[in-house]
């Protein structure tokens, strides 16, 4: 004899809802808003000694959060669908998996009313729907994920490397960095992201040559364009300030 609706509610649905609520709360705590994450990272940067962050991890994390925040704001302005795609691209599998939760609830409810053959069909339908949802989300956000990866990597380069060094990397495709240099840790971080790679990893060598990967060349080109733009903006701002000072101190003043 199958379980009654009251029994299913007591022994299946209520525990499931409790698990879902716990998962939602845990996800909310782990996936704070960009504003919250930025605030926490800035506080960490202010308190942590520089010698402990040899790879510039905190600075890179701040740069990444700024990129995510800017992209999300821009996507929301373009429309609801653009905002959703950007969030899926940033959250990854977590967001896609969350879309299947209502389907799981539907299967549990179906178990309370249907026989075994119908339950198997419900499970098959749920699996198929979840699979197509995952594939659809992955395909539709492919370009968003590609540009997100590019923007995040470029932001790290800009946050750590001076403009002259970025020019060297972008034009020559390589740069030499001493193991004692702060940039060595940053370069290793970029190596893990697929931007740079060591041309020689001999442990006895004090200076290592880092070479840009094909993906890294695209990142460096974008970084250089932004570095040049910031450089021009800086000097234009200085020129405006000097012009204003000259007007105030001119004849008759």
N, C-alpha and C positions, 0 to 999 in steps of 0.2 A: 504494500500500500504506500502510495507516495506521500510525501510530507505535505501538510496543510500550509496555506498561505501564512498563517500565524507563526508556524514553526520556522518557515523560511525567513520570515521577517526577523524573528528572534535570533536564529542561529547563523544566518547567512548575510542578510542585508545590513543589519545593525553593525556587526563586526566589520563588514566591508566599508561602510560609511565612516566608521571610526578610523580605519586605516587610511582612507582617502583624506579625511580631515587632517590627520597627522602628517601625511605626505605633503598636503598643500601648505601647512604651516612650516614644515621643514624646508620646502622649496622656497617659500617666501623669505625665510631667514637666510638661506644660502644665496638666493638671487635678489639681492637688494637692488633698489633703483640706482641708476648711474650717479645721481646726486649723492646718495648715501655712500656709495662705494668711493666716490671721489673725496668726499669729506673724510672718510676713514683713512684713505691713503695719504692725503695731505697731512693729517695728524701724525701718521706713522713716519712720514718723511721728516717732519719737524723734530721728532724725538729720537730717531735712530741715528747712531754715529755713522759717518760716511764710510769709515773703514770696514764696517760690517756688510755694507751693500756693494761688494766689489764688482758685481756684474750690472749694477744700475737697475736692479729688478723693480724697486719701488718706483723709480722715475719712469721706467718702461710701462709699469702698470698704470700709472697716472696718464701717460700718453695714450694708452689703449682705451682707457675709460673715456677720455675726452673725444677720441675718434668715435666710439660707440654712441656717446651722447649726441654728438653732432649729426651722425648719420641717422639716428633715430628721429631727431627733431626734423631733419630734412625730409625723411620718408613720411612722417605724419602729415607734413604740409602737402605732400603729393596725393595723399588719399589713404583710405582705410586699408586697401589691399597692399599698397606699398609699405605701410607701417607694419602690417602683419608679416609680410615676407622678410622685412629687415629684422624683426624680432626672432623669427624662426632661424634666420641665418646666424644671429648672435647667440641664441640659446642652444642651437643644435638639436641633438636627439631628445633632450629633455622636453622641449616644446612639442615636438612631433609625437612623442610617447604620450603626452598629456591629452592629445586629441583622441586617443583610443579609450580613455577612461569611461566616457558615456557608453561605449559599446560593451565594455565589460559589465557595467551595471545592467545593461539590457539583457545580457546572457543570463545573469543571476536571476533576474526577474522571470525570464523565459523558463528557467528550471522549475519554477514554482507551479507552472501551469501546463507544461508539455510533457509528452512521453519521451523516451530515450531517442528514437529516430529523429524527432523534431529538435531535440536538444543538440544532437550532432550537427544537424543542418544549421542551427543557430550559431554553434561554435565555428563551423566552417565559414559562415557568412561574416562573423566577427573577425576571424583571422584574415579573410580576404579584404574586408574593409580596412582593417589596420594596415595591411600590406600596401594596398593602393594609396592610402593616405600618406604613408611614409614615402613611397616612391614619388607621389605627386608633389609633396613638400620638398623633397630633395631636388627634383628636376626644376621646379618653379623658382627655387632660391639659389640655383647654381651660380648665376651671375652675381647675385648679392654676396654670396660667400666668397667668390673670387676677389671682388673688389674690397670686401671687408678684410681679407687676409693681406691684400696689398696695402691698404690704408693703415692697418695696424703696424705692419713692418716698417713702412715709411715713417710713421710717427716715432717709432723707437730710434731709427737712424737720426732723425731731426733732433730728438731730445738729448742725444749723447754726443754726436759727432759735430765738430765745428764745420762751417761752410767750406773751408779750404780742403778739409779732409774728405768731405762728401764729393767735392769736385774731383779730387784725386781718384777716389774709388769709381766714380761714374765715368771718368774719361779713360783711365788706365785699366779699370776692371780689377785692380788689386791694390793692396796697401800693406806695408810692413808695420807690425805693432809689437813692441817689447812686452815681455811677459809681466813686467812690473808696472806697465801703463794701465790706468783705469780702463781705457778703451779695450784692453785685451779681454776683460770679462764681458764687456758689452758685445764684442765680436763673437765670443763663444755663444752668447745668448742668441745672436743673429744666426750663428751656424746651426743651432738647434731649430730655428725657424725656417731653415732652407734658403737664407739670403746669402750667406758667405760659407766658404769651406777652406780648410787649411791646405796649402800646397805642400807643406812639410810639417809633419807632426813629431819630429825628433825631439825627445825630452831634453837633450843636452843643448838645444839651440835656444838662445836667449830671445831672439826675435823671430817671429813667425809671420810668413806672408799669407794674408787672407785674400782669397780670390772670389769674385762675385759669381754666383750661379746664374743660369739663365733667368730664373725668377728674380734673383737678386739684382740683375741689371735693370729690370723693369722698376723694382723698388727704388733703386738708387737714382734713376732718371726722374722719378716722381719726387723723390726727396730733394734733388738738386733744383728742380723747378720751384718747389716751395721755399727752399732756402734762398734762392735768388729773389723771389718775390718779397720775402721778409726783409732781405738786405736792402732792396730798393725802397720799401716802405719806411725802413728805419732812417735812411738818409734823407728821404723826402720830408719825414717828420722833423728831423734836425734842421733842415733848410727852412721849413716853415717857422720853427721856433726862433731861429736866428733872424729871419726877416721881421718877425714880430718884435724882437728885441731892438733891432735897428730903427724901426718906426717909432718906438717909444722913446728912444734916446736921440732922435734926430733933432734938427733945428727947431727952436721954438718950444721945445719940451722942457 
